[in-house]
Structure formats: C-alpha cells, structure tokens
Amino acid sequence: MSKLAPQYQFLDLSDYGRPLARIFANQLRNTRFTPIHITLLFGISGLVAIYCILRNHYFAASFFIILKSIIDAVDGELARVKKTPSYTGRYLDSIFDIILNFLFLLTICYVSETSFWLTVLAFIGIQLQGTLYNYYYVILRNKSVGGDATSQIFENESPRALPGENQKSVDILFKIYTLVYGAFDKIIHTLDKEACKVKSFPNWFMTLVSLYGLGFQLLLIAVLLPLGWIEMIVPFFIIYSVLIFVLIGIRKIYIK
C-alpha cells in the first residue's frame, strides 16, 4: 500500500530514497527484521554521520546522512509490505528524527564555532519547515481514499493500538511525540488553520512544499558539508525558513 492513492501522488523532492527503500523492504519481507529494527538502524547511521562530522570527515558524513534518509524510508515500506502498520513505529521514527536533527545542528555548531543561539534558531526553523510539509502531506494522505492514514492531521489524543502493538507503549510514545512536536504543530496550524478544509492540493504545490521535507533538508546539509561550507549551514536554514510564509501565502491565495 502506498502512502497516497495514485491520483494524488506527486514528485516528492525529499523522498529520493523511496525506490531503494522499496527494494530493501521487499528483500526483508520474509525475514525476522521488523520496521522497528530498521528505525534503530537509521538512528545508528545518523550517529555515525555525527561522528564523521566531529572528525572532519565530511564526505563520509554526507554518505551516512544520505544513507540515513534512505533507511528512514525503509521502515515504513517494510511495515506496508508486511502489512504491520503501527503507531509505535510511527512515533518512534519521528522522535528519532527530531533528536538526530538537533544533534546534527549541535555538532555543526561545535565544529564550525557557530553561535549556539543561532543554532537553536536554525533548529526551530528546520522543525517548522518539516512540520509545514508534514501538515499539508498528512492532510492529503487523510483525504486520499486508499492512502495511508496512520498519521493524523491533529494529534490530540493517543490512538488505539493497532494489532500486534502494546497500548501502553503507544501511549508513552504519543506523550513524548506531543512533548517534542506539539509546539511546532500548533504554530503551523495557527498560521494556516483553513488548510484542513482544502479538498486536495495540486501536485505542483506538493512538489514545492517537499523542499521542506526532511530528506531534502538532509540532502542540503550533505551537499554543503563536503563543499567546505559548514559555517553556512546554520544561517542558511534560518533564511530558508522565510519560505514558510511564501508557501502558506500561495496556499491561501491559490488553493481553496
């Protein structure tokens, strides 16, 4: 099962790892590997990338950042081919992402001697960017008949555990998820409250919004590192956040 019904699928610039992810997931279909194992694996890949940045091995760091993005897509694909969707995996994946995002920027801050407070501002910007992408994407997924509806537009209460997972684990992970993502979700929802009433988003718009997807954000970092522009990463993502208001403006004016 795809995340989106065929008629709603678009060119997702942040999802470049999906073709390889499907190949890997199909290879793991009849093994003991679970989506949770894959989530842990992408966490390890992210930590290796951080170690490489600390050692100034920027080409290696870029490799493991891209690898992390590819593996990040495998867990969801594996859940779909094994037909074992879970809220546990969905929340764990997101929690790992935000932790790694913070550690990536903190490591870049340390190595490049960038201001800590500018780094915090860049982190907030990156999270708001990703939240905007997810907000529109989840709206589209929930309105797409036949699509994946594991993610909800408004995460107001812990969902009922799906077959094969523990309700207590879902509840705990939901609380952690809302703790680390809740403020970002509220900000984006406040900026564009009416988006959830839109019947569908055109493909060109979703492709534009995918510039804010986590995969594309990491790709930008992976490109800037080996170019020797590590000092530019934090200010770039601060400035890049201006596009949030441009995208919301386009949605409000042209997409009703």
C-alpha positions as CSV (number, residue, x, y, z in Angstrom):
1,M,0.0,0.0,0.0
2,S,1.3,3.4,-1.0
3,K,1.1,6.5,1.3
4,L,-1.1,8.1,-1.4
5,A,-3.7,6.9,-3.9
6,P,-2.3,7.0,-7.4
7,Q,-4.2,10.1,-8.4
8,Y,-2.7,12.1,-5.5
9,Q,1.0,11.1,-6.0
10,F,3.4,13.8,-6.8
11,L,7.2,14.3,-7.3
12,D,8.5,14.4,-3.7
13,L,11.9,16.0,-3.8
14,S,12.5,14.9,-0.2
15,D,11.7,11.2,-0.9
16,Y,14.6,10.4,-3.3
17,G,15.4,7.3,-1.2
18,R,12.0,5.7,-1.8
19,P,12.9,3.5,-4.8
20,L,15.9,1.9,-3.0
21,A,13.8,1.7,0.2
22,R,11.2,-0.4,-1.6
23,I,13.9,-2.8,-2.9
24,F,15.3,-3.2,0.5
25,A,11.9,-3.7,2.1
26,N,10.9,-6.4,-0.4
27,Q,14.2,-8.2,0.3
28,L,13.3,-8.1,4.0
29,R,9.7,-9.1,3.6
30,N,10.1,-12.7,4.7
31,T,12.8,-12.2,7.3
32,R,12.7,-11.6,11.0
33,F,13.6,-7.9,10.6
34,T,10.8,-5.6,11.7
35,P,10.2,-1.9,10.9
36,I,11.4,-1.1,14.5
37,H,14.8,-2.8,13.7
38,I,15.1,-0.5,10.7
39,T,14.2,2.6,12.7
40,L,17.0,1.7,15.1
41,L,19.4,1.2,12.1
42,F,18.7,4.7,10.7
43,G,19.4,6.1,14.1
44,I,22.8,4.4,14.1
45,S,23.5,5.7,10.6
46,G,22.7,9.2,11.9
47,L,25.1,8.8,14.9
48,V,27.9,7.6,12.6
49,A,27.3,10.7,10.4
50,I,27.7,12.9,13.6
51,Y,30.9,11.1,14.5
52,C,32.3,11.8,11.0
53,I,31.4,15.5,11.3
54,L,33.3,15.7,14.6
55,R,36.3,14.1,12.9
56,N,36.0,16.5,9.9
57,H,35.3,13.6,7.5
58,Y,32.7,15.5,5.6
59,F,32.4,13.2,2.6
60,A,31.8,10.2,4.9
61,A,29.4,12.3,6.9
62,S,27.4,13.1,3.8
63,F,27.3,9.4,2.8
64,F,25.8,8.4,6.2
65,I,23.4,11.3,6.1
66,I,22.0,10.2,2.7
67,L,22.1,6.6,3.9
68,K,20.0,7.6,7.0
69,S,17.5,9.2,4.7
70,I,17.2,6.0,2.6
71,I,16.9,3.8,5.6
72,D,14.4,6.2,7.1
73,A,12.1,5.3,4.2
74,V,12.6,1.5,4.6
75,D,10.8,1.1,7.9
76,G,7.6,2.5,6.5
77,E,7.9,0.4,3.3
78,L,8.6,-2.7,5.3
79,A,5.5,-2.1,7.5
80,R,3.5,-1.8,4.4
81,V,4.8,-4.9,2.6
82,K,4.5,-6.9,5.9
83,K,1.1,-5.3,6.5
84,T,2.1,-4.4,10.0
85,P,1.4,-0.7,10.4
86,S,1.9,0.6,13.9
87,Y,1.7,3.8,15.9
88,T,4.7,2.6,17.8
89,G,6.9,2.8,14.7
90,R,5.3,6.0,13.5
91,Y,6.1,7.9,16.8
92,L,9.5,6.3,17.3
93,D,10.5,7.3,13.8
94,S,9.5,10.9,14.4
95,I,11.2,11.1,17.8
96,F,14.4,9.7,16.4
97,D,14.2,12.3,13.6
98,I,13.9,15.3,15.9
99,I,16.7,14.1,18.2
100,L,19.1,13.5,15.2
101,N,18.2,16.9,13.7
102,F,19.1,18.6,17.0
103,L,22.3,16.6,17.3
104,F,23.3,17.3,13.7
105,L,23.0,21.0,14.2
106,L,24.7,20.9,17.6
107,T,27.6,19.1,16.1
108,I,27.8,21.6,13.2
109,C,27.7,24.4,15.8
110,Y,30.6,22.9,17.7
111,V,32.8,22.2,14.7
112,S,32.2,25.5,12.9
113,E,32.1,27.6,16.1
114,T,28.7,28.9,15.2
115,S,26.7,30.8,17.8
116,F,24.7,28.4,19.9
117,W,21.6,30.6,19.9
118,L,21.7,31.0,16.1
119,T,21.9,27.2,16.0
120,V,18.8,26.9,18.2
121,L,17.0,29.4,15.9
122,A,18.0,27.2,12.9
123,F,16.7,24.1,14.7
124,I,13.4,25.8,15.3
125,G,13.3,26.8,11.7
126,I,14.1,23.3,10.4
127,Q,11.4,21.9,12.6
128,L,8.8,24.4,11.4
129,Q,9.8,23.7,7.8
130,G,9.3,20.0,8.3
131,T,6.1,20.5,10.2
132,L,4.6,22.6,7.3
133,Y,5.5,19.8,4.9
134,N,4.0,17.1,7.1
135,Y,0.9,19.2,7.8
136,Y,0.0,19.5,4.1
137,Y,1.1,16.0,3.3
138,V,-0.9,14.4,6.1
139,I,-4.0,16.4,5.1
140,L,-3.6,15.0,1.6
141,R,-3.0,11.4,2.9
142,N,-6.1,11.5,5.1
143,K,-8.2,12.7,2.2
144,S,-6.8,10.3,-0.3
145,V,-9.0,7.2,-0.5
146,G,-6.8,4.2,-0.3
147,G,-3.9,6.1,1.2
148,D,-2.0,5.6,4.5
149,A,-3.9,7.2,7.4
150,T,-1.6,6.2,10.2
151,S,-0.7,9.8,10.8
152,Q,-3.4,12.2,11.9
153,I,-3.9,15.9,11.0
154,F,-4.4,16.8,14.6
155,E,-2.6,14.6,17.2
156,N,-4.9,15.4,20.1
157,E,-5.1,12.1,21.9
158,S,-3.3,8.8,22.0
159,P,-4.7,6.5,19.3
160,R,-5.9,3.0,19.9
161,A,-3.1,0.5,19.4
162,L,-3.2,-1.5,16.2
163,P,-3.0,-5.3,16.2
164,G,0.4,-6.5,17.3
165,E,1.4,-3.5,19.4
166,N,1.1,-2.6,23.1
167,Q,-1.3,0.2,24.1
168,K,1.0,1.3,26.9
169,S,3.9,1.7,24.5
170,V,1.7,3.7,22.1
171,D,0.6,6.0,25.0
172,I,4.1,6.6,26.2
173,L,5.5,7.4,22.7
174,F,2.5,9.6,22.0
175,K,3.3,11.7,25.1
176,I,6.9,12.0,24.0
177,Y,5.9,12.9,20.5
178,T,3.5,15.6,21.6
179,L,6.1,17.0,24.0
180,V,8.7,17.5,21.3
181,Y,6.5,18.3,18.3
182,G,3.4,19.8,19.9
183,A,4.6,23.4,19.9
184,F,5.6,23.2,16.2
185,D,2.3,21.7,15.2
186,K,0.4,24.4,17.0
187,I,2.4,27.2,15.3
188,I,1.8,25.8,11.8
189,H,-1.9,25.0,12.5
190,T,-2.3,28.6,13.7
191,L,-0.6,30.1,10.6
192,D,-2.9,28.1,8.3
193,K,-6.0,26.9,10.1
194,E,-8.1,26.5,7.0
195,A,-5.7,24.2,5.1
196,C,-7.5,21.1,6.5
197,K,-10.7,22.2,4.7
198,V,-9.0,22.0,1.3
199,K,-10.3,19.1,-0.7
200,S,-6.9,18.4,-2.3
201,F,-3.5,20.0,-3.1
202,P,-2.3,20.2,-6.7
203,N,0.8,18.1,-7.4
204,W,2.9,21.2,-8.3
205,F,2.2,22.7,-4.9
206,M,3.1,19.5,-3.0
207,T,6.4,19.2,-5.0
208,L,7.2,22.8,-4.0
209,V,6.4,22.0,-0.4
210,S,8.6,18.9,-0.5
211,L,11.6,21.3,-0.5
212,Y,10.9,21.4,3.3
213,G,10.8,17.6,3.6
214,L,13.3,16.1,6.0
215,G,15.0,14.2,3.2
216,F,15.6,17.3,1.2
217,Q,16.8,19.2,4.3
218,L,19.4,16.5,5.0
219,L,20.4,16.4,1.3
220,L,21.2,20.1,1.5
221,I,23.4,19.5,4.6
222,A,25.0,16.6,2.8
223,V,25.9,18.9,-0.1
224,L,27.1,21.8,1.9
225,L,29.5,19.7,4.1
226,P,31.9,18.4,1.5
227,L,31.9,21.8,-0.2
228,G,33.5,23.2,2.9
229,W,30.6,25.4,3.6
230,I,29.8,24.1,7.1
231,E,29.7,27.7,8.5
232,M,26.9,28.5,6.1
233,I,24.5,25.6,7.2
234,V,23.0,27.3,10.3
235,P,22.4,30.8,8.7
236,F,21.1,29.1,5.5
237,F,18.4,27.3,7.4
238,I,17.4,30.4,9.3
239,I,17.0,32.3,6.0
240,Y,15.4,29.2,4.3
241,S,12.6,29.5,6.9
242,V,11.2,32.6,5.1
243,L,9.8,30.3,2.5
244,I,7.3,29.1,5.1
245,F,5.3,32.3,4.7
246,V,5.6,32.2,0.9
247,L,4.2,28.6,0.8
248,I,1.3,29.4,3.2
249,G,0.6,32.6,1.2
250,I,0.4,30.6,-2.0
251,R,-1.9,28.0,-0.4
252,K,-4.3,30.7,0.9
253,I,-4.4,32.7,-2.3
254,Y,-4.5,30.0,-5.0
255,I,-5.7,26.7,-3.3
256,K,-9.1,26.9,-1.6
